Structures are given as structure tokens and as C-alpha cells.
Amino acid sequence: QKQRLSIVSKYKVMYDKVKKDWVVKKEGSTRAAKRCSTKEEAIEFAKKCTIDSEFGTTFHKKDGRFQKRVNN
């Protein structure tokens, strides 16, 4: 029997106070997957990244505090 290996990623949407933009990051990554001028744009990108994922996306407020987690 062959096992099917599936790589699943979680993403975070957070505000970068230094560069003053919204960042979508893959958990565990040091670099941004995408930088956006609005939170809505960042959320849309994160949703596309996790559309086939069993995990979802974690959203943070502009001040960095946790806001919500959305599972797909």
C-alpha cells in the first residue's frame, strides 16, 4: 500500500507596522507570501491559498492581537 503524502499549510494575515501594509505569511515562513495595501485584499489572497486546505487562515487585528480563525 502506498501512502499519499499531502503538504498542508496554514496562513496568517497580519499588519506590518513598519512598512504599513497587510502581510499574508505561510506559518513557519520568515518571508511574506504577499503584501497588500488593504486587509480585504490580504484576506482574499489568503483564502485562495488555503482553498484546498483542511486548515484555514488566522487573522490578526492591526495592533497584532488575534482576531479570528477561519477553517475551510
PDB file of N, CA, C, O and CB in Angstrom:
ATOM      1  N   GLN A   1       0.833  -1.194   0.000  1.00  0.00           N
ATOM      2  CA  GLN A   1       0.000   0.000   0.000  1.00  0.00           C
ATOM      3  C   GLN A   1       0.867   1.243   0.000  1.00  0.00           C
ATOM      4  O   GLN A   1       1.821   1.353   0.770  1.00  0.00           O
ATOM      5  CB  GLN A   1      -0.942   0.006   1.207  1.00  0.00           C
ATOM      6  N   LYS A   2       0.529   2.163  -0.860  1.00  0.00           N
ATOM      7  CA  LYS A   2       1.239   3.437  -0.894  1.00  0.00           C
ATOM      8  C   LYS A   2       0.478   4.452  -0.066  1.00  0.00           C
ATOM      9  O   LYS A   2      -0.751   4.521  -0.101  1.00  0.00           O
ATOM     10  CB  LYS A   2       1.421   3.939  -2.347  1.00  0.00           C
ATOM     11  N   GLN A   3       1.236   5.234   0.676  1.00  0.00           N
ATOM     12  CA  GLN A   3       0.613   6.311   1.433  1.00  0.00           C
ATOM     13  C   GLN A   3       0.684   7.584   0.606  1.00  0.00           C
ATOM     14  O   GLN A   3       1.690   7.875  -0.041  1.00  0.00           O
ATOM     15  CB  GLN A   3       1.301   6.504   2.816  1.00  0.00           C
ATOM     16  N   ARG A   4      -0.383   8.314   0.646  1.00  0.00           N
ATOM     17  CA  ARG A   4      -0.410   9.587  -0.061  1.00  0.00           C
ATOM     18  C   ARG A   4       0.024  10.683   0.900  1.00  0.00           C
ATOM     19  O   ARG A   4      -0.588  10.878   1.950  1.00  0.00           O
ATOM     20  CB  ARG A   4      -1.825   9.882  -0.643  1.00  0.00           C
ATOM     21  N   LEU A   5       1.062  11.383   0.544  1.00  0.00           N
ATOM     22  CA  LEU A   5       1.581  12.451   1.380  1.00  0.00           C
ATOM     23  C   LEU A   5       0.992  13.773   0.914  1.00  0.00           C
ATOM     24  O   LEU A   5       1.053  14.121  -0.265  1.00  0.00           O
ATOM     25  CB  LEU A   5       3.130  12.490   1.340  1.00  0.00           C
ATOM     26  N   SER A   6       0.437  14.479   1.838  1.00  0.00           N
ATOM     27  CA  SER A   6      -0.182  15.751   1.494  1.00  0.00           C
ATOM     28  C   SER A   6       0.466  16.856   2.321  1.00  0.00           C
ATOM     29  O   SER A   6       0.552  16.757   3.545  1.00  0.00           O
ATOM     30  CB  SER A   6      -1.719  15.708   1.729  1.00  0.00           C
ATOM     31  N   ILE A   7       0.911  17.892   1.653  1.00  0.00           N
ATOM     32  CA  ILE A   7       1.507  19.024   2.349  1.00  0.00           C
ATOM     33  C   ILE A   7       0.434  20.090   2.502  1.00  0.00           C
ATOM     34  O   ILE A   7      -0.113  20.591   1.519  1.00  0.00           O
ATOM     35  CB  ILE A   7       2.757  19.579   1.583  1.00  0.00           C
ATOM     36  N   VAL A   8       0.146  20.424   3.746  1.00  0.00           N
ATOM     37  CA  VAL A   8      -0.909  21.392   4.039  1.00  0.00           C
ATOM     38  C   VAL A   8      -0.296  22.567   4.782  1.00  0.00           C
ATOM     39  O   VAL A   8       0.521  22.382   5.685  1.00  0.00           O
ATOM     40  CB  VAL A   8      -2.058  20.744   4.874  1.00  0.00           C
ATOM     41  N   SER A   9      -0.682  23.753   4.408  1.00  0.00           N
ATOM     42  CA  SER A   9      -0.120  24.948   5.020  1.00  0.00           C
ATOM     43  C   SER A   9      -1.192  25.795   5.671  1.00  0.00           C
ATOM     44  O   SER A   9      -2.334  25.848   5.215  1.00  0.00           O
ATOM     45  CB  SER A   9       0.628  25.765   3.992  1.00  0.00           C
ATOM     46  N   LYS A  10      -0.805  26.446   6.731  1.00  0.00           N
ATOM     47  CA  LYS A  10      -1.657  27.434   7.377  1.00  0.00           C
ATOM     48  C   LYS A  10      -1.106  28.797   7.000  1.00  0.00           C
ATOM     49  O   LYS A  10       0.099  28.956   6.804  1.00  0.00           O
ATOM     50  CB  LYS A  10      -1.708  27.239   8.942  1.00  0.00           C
ATOM     51  N   TYR A  11      -1.973  29.761   6.900  1.00  0.00           N
ATOM     52  CA  TYR A  11      -1.563  31.127   6.566  1.00  0.00           C
ATOM     53  C   TYR A  11      -2.035  32.092   7.639  1.00  0.00           C
ATOM     54  O   TYR A  11      -3.029  31.848   8.322  1.00  0.00           O
ATOM     55  CB  TYR A  11      -2.117  31.544   5.191  1.00  0.00           C
ATOM     56  N   LYS A  12      -1.307  33.190   7.776  1.00  0.00           N
ATOM     57  CA  LYS A  12      -1.669  34.247   8.718  1.00  0.00           C
ATOM     58  C   LYS A  12      -1.775  35.561   7.960  1.00  0.00           C
ATOM     59  O   LYS A  12      -0.990  35.837   7.053  1.00  0.00           O
ATOM     60  CB  LYS A  12      -0.630  34.356   9.874  1.00  0.00           C
ATOM     61  N   VAL A  13      -2.760  36.368   8.347  1.00  0.00           N
ATOM     62  CA  VAL A  13      -2.908  37.723   7.806  1.00  0.00           C
ATOM     63  C   VAL A  13      -2.659  38.679   8.961  1.00  0.00           C
ATOM     64  O   VAL A  13      -3.374  38.654   9.963  1.00  0.00           O
ATOM     65  CB  VAL A  13      -4.340  37.956   7.154  1.00  0.00           C
ATOM     66  N   MET A  14      -1.638  39.523   8.817  1.00  0.00           N
ATOM     67  CA  MET A  14      -1.313  40.459   9.891  1.00  0.00           C
ATOM     68  C   MET A  14      -0.819  41.781   9.316  1.00  0.00           C
ATOM     69  O   MET A  14      -0.456  41.871   8.143  1.00  0.00           O
ATOM     70  CB  MET A  14      -0.255  39.858  10.830  1.00  0.00           C
ATOM     71  N   TYR A  15      -0.813  42.793  10.159  1.00  0.00           N
ATOM     72  CA  TYR A  15      -0.409  44.133   9.741  1.00  0.00           C
ATOM     73  C   TYR A  15       1.064  44.345  10.074  1.00  0.00           C
ATOM     74  O   TYR A  15       1.509  44.018  11.174  1.00  0.00           O
ATOM     75  CB  TYR A  15      -1.289  45.217  10.423  1.00  0.00           C
ATOM     76  N   ASP A  16       1.812  44.889   9.131  1.00  0.00           N
ATOM     77  CA  ASP A  16       3.223  45.221   9.329  1.00  0.00           C
ATOM     78  C   ASP A  16       3.292  46.709   9.664  1.00  0.00           C
ATOM     79  O   ASP A  16       3.101  47.560   8.795  1.00  0.00           O
ATOM     80  CB  ASP A  16       4.094  44.872   8.052  1.00  0.00           C
ATOM     81  N   LYS A  17       3.565  47.013  10.928  1.00  0.00           N
ATOM     82  CA  LYS A  17       3.579  48.404  11.387  1.00  0.00           C
ATOM     83  C   LYS A  17       4.731  49.200  10.784  1.00  0.00           C
ATOM     84  O   LYS A  17       4.616  50.413  10.611  1.00  0.00           O
ATOM     85  CB  LYS A  17       3.666  48.452  12.901  1.00  0.00           C
ATOM     86  N   VAL A  18       5.828  48.541  10.467  1.00  0.00           N
ATOM     87  CA  VAL A  18       6.995  49.233   9.910  1.00  0.00           C
ATOM     88  C   VAL A  18       6.738  49.662   8.468  1.00  0.00           C
ATOM     89  O   VAL A  18       6.958  50.819   8.109  1.00  0.00           O
ATOM     90  CB  VAL A  18       8.239  48.330   9.978  1.00  0.00           C
ATOM     91  N   LYS A  19       6.268  48.718   7.638  1.00  0.00           N
ATOM     92  CA  LYS A  19       6.036  49.022   6.220  1.00  0.00           C
ATOM     93  C   LYS A  19       4.620  49.514   5.952  1.00  0.00           C
ATOM     94  O   LYS A  19       4.293  49.913   4.834  1.00  0.00           O
ATOM     95  CB  LYS A  19       6.310  47.795   5.374  1.00  0.00           C
ATOM     96  N   LYS A  20       3.782  49.481   6.986  1.00  0.00           N
ATOM     97  CA  LYS A  20       2.404  49.971   6.926  1.00  0.00           C
ATOM     98  C   LYS A  20       1.588  49.319   5.813  1.00  0.00           C
ATOM     99  O   LYS A  20       0.950  49.994   5.004  1.00  0.00           O
ATOM    100  CB  LYS A  20       2.403  51.467   6.737  1.00  0.00           C
ATOM    101  N   ASP A  21       1.628  47.965   5.796  1.00  0.00           N
ATOM    102  CA  ASP A  21       0.788  47.218   4.865  1.00  0.00           C
ATOM    103  C   ASP A  21       0.395  45.883   5.505  1.00  0.00           C
ATOM    104  O   ASP A  21       0.911  45.502   6.556  1.00  0.00           O
ATOM    105  CB  ASP A  21       1.527  46.990   3.508  1.00  0.00           C
ATOM    106  N   TRP A  22      -0.529  45.186   4.843  1.00  0.00           N
ATOM    107  CA  TRP A  22      -1.017  43.900   5.332  1.00  0.00           C
ATOM    108  C   TRP A  22      -0.204  42.788   4.691  1.00  0.00           C
ATOM    109  O   TRP A  22       0.095  42.832   3.498  1.00  0.00           O
ATOM    110  CB  TRP A  22      -2.529  43.721   5.031  1.00  0.00           C
ATOM    111  N   VAL A  23       0.150  41.789   5.493  1.00  0.00           N
ATOM    112  CA  VAL A  23       1.030  40.717   5.066  1.00  0.00           C
ATOM    113  C   VAL A  23       0.320  39.374   5.185  1.00  0.00           C
ATOM    114  O   VAL A  23      -0.340  39.096   6.186  1.00  0.00           O
ATOM    115  CB  VAL A  23       2.322  40.718   5.892  1.00  0.00           C
ATOM    116  N   VAL A  24       0.460  38.543   4.153  1.00  0.00           N
ATOM    117  CA  VAL A  24      -0.012  37.159   4.201  1.00  0.00           C
ATOM    118  C   VAL A  24       1.238  36.303   4.294  1.00  0.00           C
ATOM    119  O   VAL A  24       2.103  36.348   3.419  1.00  0.00           O
ATOM    120  CB  VAL A  24      -0.907  36.774   2.934  1.00  0.00           C
ATOM    121  N   LYS A  25       1.326  35.515   5.377  1.00  0.00           N
ATOM    122  CA  LYS A  25       2.505  34.676   5.599  1.00  0.00           C
ATOM    123  C   LYS A  25       2.091  33.237   5.799  1.00  0.00           C
ATOM    124  O   LYS A  25       1.090  32.948   6.455  1.00  0.00           O
ATOM    125  CB  LYS A  25       3.310  35.169   6.807  1.00  0.00           C
ATOM    126  N   LYS A  26       2.860  32.348   5.236  1.00  0.00           N
ATOM    127  CA  LYS A  26       2.698  30.925   5.494  1.00  0.00           C
ATOM    128  C   LYS A  26       3.310  30.676   6.866  1.00  0.00           C
ATOM    129  O   LYS A  26       4.407  31.158   7.145  1.00  0.00           O
ATOM    130  CB  LYS A  26       3.376  30.031   4.368  1.00  0.00           C
ATOM    131  N   GLU A  27       2.617  29.927   7.733  1.00  0.00           N
ATOM    132  CA  GLU A  27       3.145  29.659   9.063  1.00  0.00           C
ATOM    133  C   GLU A  27       4.510  29.008   8.975  1.00  0.00           C
ATOM    134  O   GLU A  27       4.717  28.071   8.205  1.00  0.00           O
ATOM    135  CB  GLU A  27       2.189  28.774   9.853  1.00  0.00           C
ATOM    136  N   GLY A  28       5.435  29.512   9.768  1.00  0.00           N
ATOM    137  CA  GLY A  28       6.790  28.990   9.778  1.00  0.00           C
ATOM    138  C   GLY A  28       7.724  29.695   8.816  1.00  0.00           C
ATOM    139  O   GLY A  28       8.936  29.485   8.857  1.00  0.00           O
ATOM    140  N   SER A  29       7.171  30.529   7.951  1.00  0.00           N
ATOM    141  CA  SER A  29       7.976  31.240   6.966  1.00  0.00           C
ATOM    142  C   SER A  29       8.415  32.595   7.514  1.00  0.00           C
ATOM    143  O   SER A  29       7.695  33.223   8.292  1.00  0.00           O
ATOM    144  CB  SER A  29       7.191  31.421   5.657  1.00  0.00           C
ATOM    145  N   THR A  30       9.589  33.034   7.107  1.00  0.00           N
ATOM    146  CA  THR A  30      10.065  34.349   7.531  1.00  0.00           C
ATOM    147  C   THR A  30       9.712  35.427   6.515  1.00  0.00           C
ATOM    148  O   THR A  30       9.711  36.614   6.841  1.00  0.00           O
ATOM    149  CB  THR A  30      11.571  34.319   7.751  1.00  0.00           C
ATOM    150  N   ARG A  31       9.414  35.020   5.289  1.00  0.00           N
ATOM    151  CA  ARG A  31       9.077  35.973   4.233  1.00  0.00           C
ATOM    152  C   ARG A  31       7.574  35.978   3.965  1.00  0.00           C
ATOM    153  O   ARG A  31       6.880  34.983   4.173  1.00  0.00           O
ATOM    154  CB  ARG A  31       9.844  35.640   2.946  1.00  0.00           C
ATOM    155  N   ALA A  32       7.105  37.109   3.504  1.00  0.00           N
ATOM    156  CA  ALA A  32       5.686  37.247   3.172  1.00  0.00           C
ATOM    157  C   ALA A  32       5.378  36.545   1.853  1.00  0.00           C
ATOM    158  O   ALA A  32       6.163  36.604   0.907  1.00  0.00           O
ATOM    159  CB  ALA A  32       5.288  38.736   3.091  1.00  0.00           C
ATOM    160  N   ALA A  33       4.233  35.884   1.804  1.00  0.00           N
ATOM    161  CA  ALA A  33       3.759  35.306   0.549  1.00  0.00           C
ATOM    162  C   ALA A  33       3.241  36.432  -0.337  1.00  0.00           C
ATOM    163  O   ALA A  33       3.363  36.385  -1.561  1.00  0.00           O
ATOM    164  CB  ALA A  33       2.647  34.235   0.801  1.00  0.00           C
ATOM    165  N   LYS A  34       2.653  37.457   0.311  1.00  0.00           N
ATOM    166  CA  LYS A  34       2.143  38.624  -0.421  1.00  0.00           C
ATOM    167  C   LYS A  34       1.958  39.782   0.543  1.00  0.00           C
ATOM    168  O   LYS A  34       1.617  39.586   1.709  1.00  0.00           O
ATOM    169  CB  LYS A  34       0.802  38.296  -1.140  1.00  0.00           C
ATOM    170  N   ARG A  35       2.186  40.986   0.047  1.00  0.00           N
ATOM    171  CA  ARG A  35       1.933  42.218   0.792  1.00  0.00           C
ATOM    172  C   ARG A  35       0.797  42.957   0.096  1.00  0.00           C
ATOM    173  O   ARG A  35       0.768  43.052  -1.131  1.00  0.00           O
ATOM    174  CB  ARG A  35       3.224  43.113   0.884  1.00  0.00           C
ATOM    175  N   CYS A  36      -0.136  43.479   0.881  1.00  0.00           N
ATOM    176  CA  CYS A  36      -1.320  44.135   0.326  1.00  0.00           C
ATOM    177  C   CYS A  36      -1.552  45.473   1.012  1.00  0.00           C
ATOM    178  O   CYS A  36      -1.153  45.671   2.160  1.00  0.00           O
ATOM    179  CB  CYS A  36      -2.562  43.235   0.476  1.00  0.00           C
ATOM    180  N   SER A  37      -2.192  46.378   0.310  1.00  0.00           N
ATOM    181  CA  SER A  37      -2.466  47.698   0.887  1.00  0.00           C
ATOM    182  C   SER A  37      -3.699  47.670   1.792  1.00  0.00           C
ATOM    183  O   SER A  37      -3.826  48.511   2.682  1.00  0.00           O
ATOM    184  CB  SER A  37      -2.660  48.733  -0.226  1.00  0.00           C
ATOM    185  N   THR A  38      -4.612  46.712   1.576  1.00  0.00           N
ATOM    186  CA  THR A  38      -5.805  46.617   2.424  1.00  0.00           C
ATOM    187  C   THR A  38      -5.926  45.220   3.025  1.00  0.00           C
ATOM    188  O   THR A  38      -5.420  44.238   2.481  1.00  0.00           O
ATOM    189  CB  THR A  38      -7.074  46.962   1.617  1.00  0.00           C
ATOM    190  N   LYS A  39      -6.610  45.167   4.157  1.00  0.00           N
ATOM    191  CA  LYS A  39      -6.833  43.881   4.825  1.00  0.00           C
ATOM    192  C   LYS A  39      -7.725  42.983   3.958  1.00  0.00           C
ATOM    193  O   LYS A  39      -7.516  41.771   3.897  1.00  0.00           O
ATOM    194  CB  LYS A  39      -7.476  44.097   6.225  1.00  0.00           C
ATOM    195  N   GLU A  40      -8.701  43.567   3.301  1.00  0.00           N
ATOM    196  CA  GLU A  40      -9.616  42.796   2.461  1.00  0.00           C
ATOM    197  C   GLU A  40      -8.861  42.084   1.332  1.00  0.00           C
ATOM    198  O   GLU A  40      -9.137  40.922   1.035  1.00  0.00           O
ATOM    199  CB  GLU A  40     -10.702  43.715   1.876  1.00  0.00           C
ATOM    200  N   GLU A  41      -7.919  42.779   0.714  1.00  0.00           N
ATOM    201  CA  GLU A  41      -7.109  42.198  -0.355  1.00  0.00           C
ATOM    202  C   GLU A  41      -6.265  41.035   0.183  1.00  0.00           C
ATOM    203  O   GLU A  41      -6.122  40.003  -0.473  1.00  0.00           O
ATOM    204  CB  GLU A  41      -6.200  43.277  -0.990  1.00  0.00           C
ATOM    205  N   ALA A  42      -5.713  41.217   1.379  1.00  0.00           N
ATOM    206  CA  ALA A  42      -4.906  40.167   2.010  1.00  0.00           C
ATOM    207  C   ALA A  42      -5.757  38.943   2.351  1.00  0.00           C
ATOM    208  O   ALA A  42      -5.308  37.808   2.185  1.00  0.00           O
ATOM    209  CB  ALA A  42      -4.229  40.705   3.281  1.00  0.00           C
ATOM    210  N   ILE A  43      -6.967  39.168   2.822  1.00  0.00           N
ATOM    211  CA  ILE A  43      -7.877  38.074   3.157  1.00  0.00           C
ATOM    212  C   ILE A  43      -8.235  37.279   1.908  1.00  0.00           C
ATOM    213  O   ILE A  43      -8.241  36.048   1.941  1.00  0.00           O
ATOM    214  CB  ILE A  43      -9.152  38.614   3.831  1.00  0.00           C
ATOM    215  N   GLU A  44      -8.534  37.963   0.809  1.00  0.00           N
ATOM    216  CA  GLU A  44      -8.865  37.276  -0.443  1.00  0.00           C
ATOM    217  C   GLU A  44      -7.706  36.401  -0.920  1.00  0.00           C
ATOM    218  O   GLU A  44      -7.920  35.269  -1.353  1.00  0.00           O
ATOM    219  CB  GLU A  44      -9.231  38.297  -1.529  1.00  0.00           C
ATOM    220  N   PHE A  45      -6.483  36.924  -0.840  1.00  0.00           N
ATOM    221  CA  PHE A  45      -5.317  36.145  -1.251  1.00  0.00           C
ATOM    222  C   PHE A  45      -5.137  34.921  -0.352  1.00  0.00           C
ATOM    223  O   PHE A  45      -4.864  33.824  -0.840  1.00  0.00           O
ATOM    224  CB  PHE A  45      -4.052  37.017  -1.221  1.00  0.00           C
ATOM    225  N   ALA A  46      -5.290  35.109   0.954  1.00  0.00           N
ATOM    226  CA  ALA A  46      -5.131  34.001   1.901  1.00  0.00           C
ATOM    227  C   ALA A  46      -6.183  32.918   1.657  1.00  0.00           C
ATOM    228  O   ALA A  46      -5.889  31.729   1.772  1.00  0.00           O
ATOM    229  CB  ALA A  46      -5.227  34.516   3.351  1.00  0.00           C
ATOM    230  N   LYS A  47      -7.404  33.328   1.321  1.00  0.00           N
ATOM    231  CA  LYS A  47      -8.466  32.355   1.022  1.00  0.00           C
ATOM    232  C   LYS A  47      -8.103  31.520  -0.204  1.00  0.00           C
ATOM    233  O   LYS A  47      -8.342  30.312  -0.225  1.00  0.00           O
ATOM    234  CB  LYS A  47      -9.816  33.075   0.793  1.00  0.00           C
ATOM    235  N   LYS A  48      -7.533  32.151  -1.218  1.00  0.00           N
ATOM    236  CA  LYS A  48      -7.125  31.424  -2.423  1.00  0.00           C
ATOM    237  C   LYS A  48      -6.018  30.430  -2.108  1.00  0.00           C
ATOM    238  O   LYS A  48      -5.978  29.336  -2.671  1.00  0.00           O
ATOM    239  CB  LYS A  48      -6.662  32.401  -3.511  1.00  0.00           C
ATOM    240  N   CYS A  49      -5.122  30.813  -1.209  1.00  0.00           N
ATOM    241  CA  CYS A  49      -4.009  29.935  -0.843  1.00  0.00           C
ATOM    242  C   CYS A  49      -4.476  28.707  -0.074  1.00  0.00           C
ATOM    243  O   CYS A  49      -3.857  27.647  -0.171  1.00  0.00           O
ATOM    244  CB  CYS A  49      -2.992  30.698  -0.015  1.00  0.00           C
ATOM    245  N   THR A  50      -5.546  28.831   0.679  1.00  0.00           N
ATOM    246  CA  THR A  50      -5.999  27.741   1.541  1.00  0.00           C
ATOM    247  C   THR A  50      -7.276  27.064   1.047  1.00  0.00           C
ATOM    248  O   THR A  50      -7.900  26.314   1.797  1.00  0.00           O
ATOM    249  CB  THR A  50      -6.220  28.258   2.930  1.00  0.00           C
ATOM    250  N   ILE A  51      -7.669  27.312  -0.185  1.00  0.00           N
ATOM    251  CA  ILE A  51      -8.941  26.794  -0.696  1.00  0.00           C
ATOM    252  C   ILE A  51      -9.028  25.268  -0.629  1.00  0.00           C
ATOM    253  O   ILE A  51     -10.100  24.730  -0.349  1.00  0.00           O
ATOM    254  CB  ILE A  51      -9.141  27.250  -2.127  1.00  0.00           C
ATOM    255  N   ASP A  52      -7.935  24.567  -0.879  1.00  0.00           N
ATOM    256  CA  ASP A  52      -7.946  23.113  -0.838  1.00  0.00           C
ATOM    257  C   ASP A  52      -7.370  22.565   0.463  1.00  0.00           C
ATOM    258  O   ASP A  52      -7.105  21.369   0.583  1.00  0.00           O
ATOM    259  CB  ASP A  52      -7.174  22.560  -2.009  1.00  0.00           C
ATOM    260  N   SER A  53      -7.185  23.432   1.410  1.00  0.00           N
ATOM    261  CA  SER A  53      -6.537  23.040   2.654  1.00  0.00           C
ATOM    262  C   SER A  53      -7.568  22.650   3.705  1.00  0.00           C
ATOM    263  O   SER A  53      -8.661  23.213   3.756  1.00  0.00           O
ATOM    264  CB  SER A  53      -5.654  24.172   3.175  1.00  0.00           C
ATOM    265  N   GLU A  54      -7.207  21.677   4.546  1.00  0.00           N
ATOM    266  CA  GLU A  54      -8.085  21.341   5.658  1.00  0.00           C
ATOM    267  C   GLU A  54      -7.876  22.332   6.794  1.00  0.00           C
ATOM    268  O   GLU A  54      -8.700  22.432   7.703  1.00  0.00           O
ATOM    269  CB  GLU A  54      -7.832  19.897   6.141  1.00  0.00           C
ATOM    270  N   PHE A  55      -6.763  23.064   6.734  1.00  0.00           N
ATOM    271  CA  PHE A  55      -6.502  24.108   7.705  1.00  0.00           C
ATOM    272  C   PHE A  55      -7.019  25.412   7.139  1.00  0.00           C
ATOM    273  O   PHE A  55      -7.360  25.492   5.958  1.00  0.00           O
ATOM    274  CB  PHE A  55      -4.992  24.202   8.051  1.00  0.00           C
ATOM    275  N   GLY A  56      -7.077  26.416   7.961  1.00  0.00           N
ATOM    276  CA  GLY A  56      -7.596  27.686   7.491  1.00  0.00           C
ATOM    277  C   GLY A  56      -6.590  28.798   7.602  1.00  0.00           C
ATOM    278  O   GLY A  56      -5.383  28.603   7.459  1.00  0.00           O
ATOM    279  N   THR A  57      -7.122  29.971   7.863  1.00  0.00           N
ATOM    280  CA  THR A  57      -6.305  31.163   7.936  1.00  0.00           C
ATOM    281  C   THR A  57      -6.550  31.832   9.276  1.00  0.00           C
ATOM    282  O   THR A  57      -7.680  31.864   9.763  1.00  0.00           O
ATOM    283  CB  THR A  57      -6.611  32.128   6.765  1.00  0.00           C
ATOM    284  N   THR A  58      -5.498  32.364   9.869  1.00  0.00           N
ATOM    285  CA  THR A  58      -5.594  33.109  11.118  1.00  0.00           C
ATOM    286  C   THR A  58      -5.505  34.589  10.794  1.00  0.00           C
ATOM    287  O   THR A  58      -4.610  35.021  10.067  1.00  0.00           O
ATOM    288  CB  THR A  58      -4.479  32.685  12.123  1.00  0.00           C
ATOM    289  N   PHE A  59      -6.437  35.367  11.338  1.00  0.00           N
ATOM    290  CA  PHE A  59      -6.468  36.802  11.100  1.00  0.00           C
ATOM    291  C   PHE A  59      -6.115  37.552  12.377  1.00  0.00           C
ATOM    292  O   PHE A  59      -6.522  37.170  13.475  1.00  0.00           O
ATOM    293  CB  PHE A  59      -7.849  37.237  10.584  1.00  0.00           C
ATOM    294  N   HIS A  60      -5.349  38.625  12.212  1.00  0.00           N
ATOM    295  CA  HIS A  60      -4.959  39.463  13.339  1.00  0.00           C
ATOM    296  C   HIS A  60      -5.459  40.875  13.103  1.00  0.00           C
ATOM    297  O   HIS A  60      -5.646  41.298  11.962  1.00  0.00           O
ATOM    298  CB  HIS A  60      -3.422  39.449  13.542  1.00  0.00           C
ATOM    299  N   LYS A  61      -5.673  41.599  14.189  1.00  0.00           N
ATOM    300  CA  LYS A  61      -6.075  42.998  14.094  1.00  0.00           C
ATOM    301  C   LYS A  61      -4.848  43.838  13.751  1.00  0.00           C
ATOM    302  O   LYS A  61      -3.721  43.343  13.763  1.00  0.00           O
ATOM    303  CB  LYS A  61      -6.734  43.487  15.421  1.00  0.00           C
ATOM    304  N   LYS A  62      -5.077  45.098  13.450  1.00  0.00           N
ATOM    305  CA  LYS A  62      -3.986  45.986  13.067  1.00  0.00           C
ATOM    306  C   LYS A  62      -2.948  46.123  14.177  1.00  0.00           C
ATOM    307  O   LYS A  62      -1.766  46.332  13.902  1.00  0.00           O
ATOM    308  CB  LYS A  62      -4.533  47.354  12.700  1.00  0.00           C
ATOM    309  N   ASP A  63      -3.390  46.005  15.431  1.00  0.00           N
ATOM    310  CA  ASP A  63      -2.454  46.127  16.554  1.00  0.00           C
ATOM    311  C   ASP A  63      -1.723  44.814  16.854  1.00  0.00           C
ATOM    312  O   ASP A  63      -0.920  44.747  17.785  1.00  0.00           O
ATOM    313  CB  ASP A  63      -3.198  46.591  17.797  1.00  0.00           C
ATOM    314  N   GLY A  64      -2.001  43.774  16.065  1.00  0.00           N
ATOM    315  CA  GLY A  64      -1.308  42.497  16.220  1.00  0.00           C
ATOM    316  C   GLY A  64      -2.048  41.464  17.043  1.00  0.00           C
ATOM    317  O   GLY A  64      -1.648  40.300  17.073  1.00  0.00           O
ATOM    318  N   ARG A  65      -3.116  41.863  17.710  1.00  0.00           N
ATOM    319  CA  ARG A  65      -3.880  40.907  18.520  1.00  0.00           C
ATOM    320  C   ARG A  65      -4.679  39.962  17.624  1.00  0.00           C
ATOM    321  O   ARG A  65      -5.094  40.329  16.525  1.00  0.00           O
ATOM    322  CB  ARG A  65      -4.828  41.652  19.487  1.00  0.00           C
ATOM    323  N   PHE A  66      -4.884  38.740  18.113  1.00  0.00           N
ATOM    324  CA  PHE A  66      -5.650  37.730  17.394  1.00  0.00           C
ATOM    325  C   PHE A  66      -7.067  38.227  17.177  1.00  0.00           C
ATOM    326  O   PHE A  66      -7.678  38.799  18.080  1.00  0.00           O
ATOM    327  CB  PHE A  66      -5.655  36.391  18.159  1.00  0.00           C
ATOM    328  N   GLN A  67      -7.597  38.004  15.960  1.00  0.00           N
ATOM    329  CA  GLN A  67      -8.974  38.387  15.668  1.00  0.00           C
ATOM    330  C   GLN A  67      -9.855  37.163  15.507  1.00  0.00           C
ATOM    331  O   GLN A  67     -10.836  37.011  16.235  1.00  0.00           O
ATOM    332  CB  GLN A  67      -9.036  39.244  14.410  1.00  0.00           C
ATOM    333  N   LYS A  68      -9.520  36.277  14.555  1.00  0.00           N
ATOM    334  CA  LYS A  68     -10.322  35.075  14.344  1.00  0.00           C
ATOM    335  C   LYS A  68      -9.561  34.068  13.518  1.00  0.00           C
ATOM    336  O   LYS A  68      -8.529  34.378  12.923  1.00  0.00           O
ATOM    337  CB  LYS A  68     -11.644  35.417  13.666  1.00  0.00           C
ATOM    338  N   ARG A  69     -10.084  32.856  13.489  1.00  0.00           N
ATOM    339  CA  ARG A  69      -9.527  31.787  12.682  1.00  0.00           C
ATOM    340  C   ARG A  69     -10.644  31.235  11.816  1.00  0.00           C
ATOM    341  O   ARG A  69     -11.734  30.949  12.311  1.00  0.00           O
ATOM    342  CB  ARG A  69      -8.887  30.672  13.566  1.00  0.00           C
ATOM    343  N   VAL A  70     -10.380  31.084  10.536  1.00  0.00           N
ATOM    344  CA  VAL A  70     -11.373  30.585   9.588  1.00  0.00           C
ATOM    345  C   VAL A  70     -10.870  29.262   9.045  1.00  0.00           C
ATOM    346  O   VAL A  70      -9.768  29.184   8.502  1.00  0.00           O
ATOM    347  CB  VAL A  70     -11.638  31.608   8.432  1.00  0.00           C
ATOM    348  N   ASN A  71     -11.671  28.233   9.192  1.00  0.00           N
ATOM    349  CA  ASN A  71     -11.337  26.921   8.628  1.00  0.00           C
ATOM    350  C   ASN A  71     -12.090  26.731   7.333  1.00  0.00           C
ATOM    351  O   ASN A  71     -13.243  27.143   7.207  1.00  0.00           O
ATOM    352  CB  ASN A  71     -11.667  25.779   9.620  1.00  0.00           C
ATOM    353  N   ASN A  72     -11.438  26.109   6.374  1.00  0.00           N
ATOM    354  CA  ASN A  72     -12.082  25.866   5.075  1.00  0.00           C
ATOM    355  C   ASN A  72     -12.830  24.579   5.100  1.00  0.00           C
ATOM    356  O   ASN A  72     -13.439  24.199   4.100  1.00  0.00           O
ATOM    357  CB  ASN A  72     -11.066  25.847   3.946  1.00  0.00           C
TER     358      ASN A  72
END
